[in-house]
Amino acid sequence: MPNSRPSVPSQAKQSLMSLLLQRHADAARQTVSRIRSGPLTASLISLVIAVAVTLPASLLLISLNLQTHLGKLNETSEITAYFPSDLPENRLSEISEHLHTQFVGIEVSYVSTALALAQLNEVGAFQLILDSLDNNPLPAALIVRTDEPSVATARKIEKVLLNLAEVELVQLDTLWLQKLLAWLRLLDSLTSALTIIVVGGLLLIIGNTVGSSVQNKREEIRIIKQFGGTDAFVRRPFLHFGFSLGAAGGILACLLTAGFGHQLGIAAKALALLYQADFVVVGLSYGQNVTMILLSASIGGLAAFFAVSRKIASFGL
């Protein structure tokens, strides 16, 4: 009859897991007790962490919204080529077909001289001037739009149009786009730099807080070490404490960032109404919020690890 009792290695593994869970549970209880004994200090430290994390998160939120709505602005960008008013329409059709064969996903619109004059007549400031002219001075034009416009694609289309003998002028306004992209790159660089500064600051703040707690427990730690307690055993409750401070700060940072996004949305909506545009602020995603909390908690745990290790070494135990 086969032996139904669990093997010795299996029992040892279960005992080890139970012991680890018990030790982490004890460390968690000590963390709760430490926070209860100084709730104001823990709250202030968590708030400082939250404010520090909110700064790069807010810059990231602004950058994401600018990049999101930049695509909508790009959809209205266009390249306009002007031709002599007496150029036959069949030649313009040939040029349009030529562009379609060279570029995928473009839309080419033909604006005749008569249509251009009618559109300009709708602007009251020019109506008297145009009525005084004997002939229509406006040229014919081809307007090229792309599904996914970019500066590089627009430059290629401009080059093709300039190589045509019939073209008198090609109008391509990409300078504003290049400037905006440069500002976005600068904003991303600022976000990265500020993130590095914030991480360094959090390591110092949390490390100093945990270090003070370790200093207050010096005699208790000395006794634990004398009875054979390992450094890992001593570090564990302080690691939980640092992790908890970081996680609490990360959660508060998510709330502060959401509040900032809400206020930004109100201001952006009022500005969009002046331009008769639709601008909706997009907040951070669920994954980005979770990542922010985990990073804050990890920084807290890492700061606690270094602080406790340094203090234990300074005790000479």
Protein Blocks (a to p, Z undefined) as FASTA:
>chain_A
ZZfbdcfklmmmmmmmmmmmmmmmmmmmmmmmmmmmmmmlmmmmmmmmmmmmmmmmmmmm
mmmmmmmmmmmmmmmgccdddddfklcfklmmmmmmmmmmmpghiacddddfklmmmmmm
mpmklmmmmmmpmbdcbdcddddddfbdcfklmmmmmmmmmmpmklmbdcddfklmmmmm
mmmmmmmmmmmmmmmmmmmmmmmmmmmmmmmmmmmmmmmmmmmmmnopafklmmmmmmmm
mmmmmmmmmmmmmmmmmmmmmmmmmmmmmmmmmnopacddddddfklmmmmmmmmmmmmm
mmmmmmmmmmmmmnoZZ
